[in-house]
Amino acid sequence: MIELRNPHSVIAALERRPGDVARLELPPSGGGPAWQRACELAEPLGIPIAPLEERGRGAGRERGPIARVAERAPVRVDDLVADSAEGGLWIALDSLQDPQNVGAIFRVAAFFGVRGILMARDRAASMTGVVYDVASGGVEAVPYAVETNLHRALGAARDAGVWLLGSSEHAERDIYAIPRDRAWMLVVGNEERGLRPRTLEACDETVRVTPAAGAGVTSLNVASATALLVGALSRPPTA
């Protein structure tokens, strides 16, 4: 079980997989309108709603509400890309270690209708409550696969007809030069080191985000860069 503190993450779980929500715990104040909405969904399902355990907090400091929820099960990479002939966009995360970034990317993916996220198991952030809460329901909307051998999983995606698009500040092509008439998997790398060499070699194309002329900041963190890249790849064909 993981603990969720964002009521929107809890509501999404209640709407999509209520059987995995074990319990809600609320302080005397109730937690606000979004948590009350969560309770309205939980009550008819028989999900327990209990007073929040104080856990030794000092006097006058009320803990925020939580929900205890089972992790959403990952899928196999073959299932993640099974319908690639229909087109669309996927994201692969190569050793991202900050759960805040992973959660933000899940939220971006849900917003833009990304079809799935492929993640590395080793040397990477796990699917903690922080990821779910930062995603604000995005984890419930986007299927994901967690693979020990990312290079092999990327090969499976390519075999299914998905093109691999690596993100690198050293790439020659800008995101707006990338054709959108194919199924792409955008591959983004570690916060400090970027894509590992073997991952980079697996990509069919590499792409960069070009800063505006005279920009005072010439780079973005991985979550912000992913949002820009996904937005560019998701724009209508007539744009």
LINQUI-V655506 format. One record per pair of residues at least 4 apart in sequence whose C-alpha atoms are under 8 Angstrom apart, sorted by sequence separation. I is the first residue (numbers start at 1). J is the second residue. D is the distance in Angstrom with one decimal. If there is no record, write none. Layout:
{{I	J	D} {I	J	D}}
//
This chain:
{{5	9	7.8} {6	10	6.6} {7	11	6.1} {8	12	6.2} {9	13	6.3} {10	14	6.2} {11	15	6.1} {12	16	6.1} {13	17	5.4} {14	18	4.3} {17	21	7.5} {26	30	5.6} {27	31	6.7} {31	35	5.6} {32	36	6.3} {33	37	6.2} {34	38	6.4} {35	39	6.3} {36	40	6.2} {37	41	6.4} {38	42	6.2} {39	43	5.9} {40	44	7.4} {41	45	7.2} {42	46	6.5} {43	47	5.9} {57	61	6.5} {75	79	6.5} {76	80	6.3} {77	81	6.5} {78	82	5.8} {83	87	7.7} {84	88	7.0} {98	102	6.6} {99	103	6.0} {100	104	6.1} {101	105	6.2} {102	106	6.3} {103	107	6.3} {104	108	6.3} {105	109	6.0} {106	110	6.2} {107	111	6.2} {108	112	6.3} {109	113	5.9} {110	114	6.2} {120	124	6.4} {127	131	5.9} {128	132	6.8} {129	133	6.0} {130	134	6.0} {131	135	6.0} {132	136	6.4} {133	137	7.4} {135	139	6.2} {137	141	6.9} {138	142	6.3} {139	143	7.4} {149	153	6.3} {150	154	6.1} {151	155	6.4} {152	156	6.4} {153	157	6.4} {154	158	6.3} {155	159	6.1} {156	160	6.3} {157	161	6.7} {158	162	4.7} {167	171	7.6} {173	177	6.4} {174	178	7.2} {189	193	7.2} {190	194	4.5} {195	199	6.1} {196	200	6.2} {197	201	6.2} {198	202	6.4} {199	203	6.8} {211	215	6.4} {220	224	5.9} {221	225	6.1} {222	226	5.9} {223	227	6.3} {224	228	6.4} {225	229	6.2} {226	230	5.9} {227	231	6.0} {228	232	6.2} {229	233	6.2} {230	234	6.0} {231	235	6.2} {235	239	6.6} {4	9	7.0} {5	10	7.8} {13	18	6.1} {14	19	7.9} {26	31	6.5} {30	35	7.2} {31	36	7.3} {42	47	5.2} {43	48	7.4} {57	62	7.6} {75	80	6.5} {96	101	7.6} {97	102	8.0} {109	114	4.8} {121	126	7.5} {127	132	7.4} {132	137	6.8} {157	162	5.5} {158	163	5.9} {173	178	7.6} {189	194	4.1} {190	195	6.2} {195	200	5.9} {220	225	5.5} {4	10	6.7} {30	36	7.1} {42	48	7.6} {43	49	7.6} {57	63	7.7} {96	102	7.0} {109	115	7.9} {132	138	7.4} {147	153	6.8} {157	163	7.8} {158	164	7.0} {188	194	7.1} {189	195	4.1} {200	206	8.0} {211	217	7.8} {13	20	7.7} {14	21	6.7} {42	49	7.8} {109	116	7.9} {132	139	6.0} {188	195	6.5} {189	196	7.2} {211	218	5.8} {13	21	7.1} {54	62	7.7} {187	195	8.0} {211	219	7.4} {54	63	6.9} {39	49	7.3} {154	164	7.7} {52	63	7.6} {106	117	7.9} {52	65	6.8} {52	66	7.9} {24	39	7.7} {209	225	7.2} {91	109	8.0} {163	182	7.4} {165	184	6.5} {167	186	7.1} {209	228	7.9} {162	182	7.7} {163	183	6.0} {164	184	5.9} {165	185	5.9} {166	186	6.0} {167	187	6.1} {168	188	8.0} {209	229	7.4} {162	183	5.2} {163	184	4.8} {164	185	5.0} {165	186	4.8} {166	187	4.7} {167	188	5.4} {161	183	7.3} {162	184	5.6} {163	185	6.0} {164	186	6.3} {165	187	5.8} {166	188	6.3} {167	189	7.4} {24	47	7.6} {26	49	7.3} {28	51	7.2} {91	114	7.5} {102	125	7.5} {162	185	6.4} {164	187	6.9} {14	38	7.5} {18	42	7.9} {23	47	5.9} {24	48	6.3} {25	49	5.8} {26	50	6.4} {27	51	5.9} {90	114	5.6} {93	117	7.5} {95	119	7.7} {22	47	6.4} {23	48	5.0} {24	49	4.7} {25	50	4.8} {26	51	5.2} {27	52	5.1} {89	114	5.3} {90	115	5.4} {91	116	6.5} {92	117	5.6} {93	118	6.2} {94	119	6.7} {95	120	5.9} {117	142	7.2} {119	144	7.3} {121	146	5.7} {8	34	7.0} {11	37	7.5} {15	41	7.8} {21	47	7.2} {22	48	7.2} {23	49	6.0} {24	50	6.2} {25	51	5.3} {26	52	4.8} {88	114	7.1} {89	115	5.9} {90	116	5.1} {91	117	4.8} {92	118	4.4} {93	119	5.0} {94	120	6.0} {95	121	7.9} {97	123	7.0} {98	124	7.9} {99	125	5.6} {116	142	5.5} {117	143	6.5} {118	144	5.7} {119	145	6.0} {120	146	5.7} {121	147	5.5} {122	148	6.3} {168	194	7.1} {7	34	5.8} {11	38	5.3} {14	41	6.8} {18	45	7.8} {23	50	7.5} {25	52	4.6} {88	115	6.6} {89	116	7.7} {90	117	5.9} {91	118	6.2} {92	119	5.8} {93	120	6.6} {95	122	7.2} {96	123	7.8} {97	124	4.6} {98	125	6.0} {99	126	7.3} {103	130	7.1} {104	131	7.7} {107	134	7.5} {111	138	7.8} {115	142	6.5} {116	143	4.9} {117	144	4.6} {118	145	4.9} {119	146	4.8} {120	147	5.2} {121	148	4.9} {168	195	7.4} {7	35	5.4} {10	38	6.7} {14	42	7.0} {25	53	7.7} {90	118	7.7} {95	123	5.6} {96	124	5.1} {97	125	4.4} {99	127	7.6} {103	131	4.1} {107	135	4.4} {110	138	5.1} {114	142	7.1} {115	143	7.1} {116	144	5.4} {117	145	6.4} {118	146	6.1} {119	147	6.3} {120	148	5.9} {121	149	7.9} {167	195	7.7} {95	124	4.5} {96	125	6.2} {99	128	7.4} {102	131	6.1} {103	132	6.2} {106	135	5.5} {107	136	6.6} {109	138	7.2} {110	139	7.8} {113	142	8.0} {116	145	7.9} {118	147	7.5} {120	149	7.0} {166	195	7.8} {178	207	7.9} {11	41	7.7} {35	65	7.8} {94	124	7.8} {95	125	7.5} {100	130	6.7} {103	133	7.2} {104	134	5.9} {105	135	7.4} {107	137	7.2} {108	138	7.7} {120	150	5.5} {191	221	7.0} {7	38	6.9} {99	130	6.2} {100	131	6.1} {103	134	4.8} {104	135	5.4} {107	138	4.6} {110	141	5.8} {119	150	7.3} {191	222	6.1} {99	131	5.3} {103	135	4.4} {106	138	5.2} {107	139	7.4} {110	142	6.0} {175	207	5.6} {190	222	7.7} {31	64	6.8} {106	139	5.9} {109	142	7.0} {173	206	7.0} {174	207	5.5} {175	208	6.0} {189	222	7.5} {31	65	6.1} {100	134	6.3} {166	200	6.4} {172	206	7.6} {173	207	5.2} {174	208	5.1} {175	209	6.2} {188	222	7.3} {27	62	6.9} {30	65	7.8} {80	115	7.9} {81	116	7.8} {103	138	7.9} {171	206	5.5} {172	207	6.8} {173	208	6.3} {174	209	5.9} {27	63	6.8} {80	116	6.2} {103	139	7.8} {106	142	7.2} {171	207	5.1} {172	208	7.1} {174	210	6.3} {27	64	6.7} {80	117	8.0} {166	203	5.6} {171	208	5.4} {26	64	7.2} {27	65	6.1} {164	202	7.4} {165	203	5.6} {166	204	7.7} {168	206	6.4} {169	207	7.6} {170	208	7.0} {188	226	7.3} {26	65	4.5} {164	203	4.8} {165	204	6.1} {166	205	6.2} {167	206	5.7} {168	207	6.0} {169	208	5.1} {25	65	5.7} {26	66	6.7} {163	203	7.7} {164	204	5.2} {165	205	5.0} {166	206	4.4} {167	207	5.1} {168	208	5.4} {169	209	7.0} {24	65	7.6} {25	66	5.4} {77	118	7.2} {163	204	6.3} {164	205	6.6} {165	206	5.4} {166	207	6.1} {167	208	5.9} {24	66	6.0} {25	67	6.1} {165	207	6.9} {24	67	4.4} {23	67	5.7} {24	68	6.4} {186	230	7.9} {22	67	7.6} {23	68	5.3} {21	67	7.4} {22	68	5.6} {23	69	7.3} {21	68	6.3} {22	69	5.7} {151	198	7.2} {155	202	7.6} {21	69	4.5} {22	70	7.5} {151	199	6.1} {154	202	7.4} {20	69	5.7} {21	70	6.5} {150	199	7.9} {20	70	5.2} {20	71	7.8} {151	202	7.2} {180	233	6.5} {175	229	6.6} {13	69	8.0} {71	127	7.8} {94	150	7.5} {176	232	6.7} {10	67	6.7} {175	232	6.9} {176	233	7.9} {180	237	7.4} {175	233	7.7} {5	64	7.3} {5	65	6.3} {6	66	7.9} {5	66	4.8} {4	66	5.5} {5	67	6.7} {3	66	6.1} {4	67	5.2} {80	143	7.1} {3	67	5.6} {4	68	6.5} {80	144	6.9} {3	68	4.8} {4	69	7.2} {80	145	6.9} {2	68	5.7} {3	69	6.4} {1	68	6.0} {2	69	5.5} {1	69	5.3} {2	70	6.1} {72	140	7.5} {75	143	7.0} {77	145	5.6} {1	70	4.5} {2	71	6.7} {74	143	6.9} {75	144	6.1} {76	145	5.6} {77	146	7.9} {1	71	6.5} {74	144	5.4} {75	145	5.0} {76	146	7.8} {77	147	7.7} {74	145	5.0} {75	146	7.7} {74	146	6.5} {77	153	6.5} {81	157	6.3} {84	160	6.6} {85	161	6.8} {84	161	6.2} {78	156	6.9} {82	160	6.9} {84	162	6.4} {77	156	7.4} {78	157	7.3} {81	160	6.6} {77	157	7.3} {81	162	7.7} {78	160	7.9} {92	185	6.6} {94	187	7.0} {96	189	6.4} {97	190	6.9} {98	191	7.8} {88	182	7.6} {89	183	5.9} {90	184	6.3} {91	185	5.1} {92	186	6.0} {93	187	6.0} {94	188	6.0} {95	189	6.4} {96	190	4.6} {97	191	7.3} {87	182	6.1} {88	183	5.1} {89	184	5.1} {90	185	4.4} {91	186	4.7} {92	187	4.6} {93	188	5.3} {94	189	4.7} {95	190	5.2} {96	191	6.3} {87	183	4.6} {88	184	6.8} {89	185	5.8} {90	186	6.2} {91	187	5.8} {92	188	6.3} {93	189	6.1} {94	190	6.1} {86	183	8.0} {87	184	7.9} {89	186	7.5} {91	188	7.6} {93	190	7.9} {85	183	7.6} {84	183	6.5} {94	195	6.3} {94	196	7.5} {94	199	7.7} {105	223	5.7} {112	230	7.3} {104	223	6.1} {108	227	5.9} {112	231	7.1} {101	222	7.0} {102	223	7.5} {105	226	6.9} {109	230	7.8} {101	223	5.3} {105	227	7.2} {108	230	7.9} {112	234	6.8} {9	132	6.3} {5	129	7.9} {9	133	5.7} {13	137	7.4} {16	140	7.0} {4	129	5.4} {8	133	7.9} {12	137	5.2} {2	128	6.8} {3	129	5.6} {4	130	7.7} {9	135	7.4} {11	137	7.7} {2	129	5.6} {6	133	5.1} {9	136	4.7} {10	137	7.5} {13	140	6.4} {4	132	7.1} {5	133	6.4} {6	134	7.8} {8	136	5.4} {9	137	4.3} {12	140	6.4} {4	133	6.2} {8	137	6.0} {9	138	7.8} {6	136	6.7} {89	233	7.9} {89	234	7.9}}
//
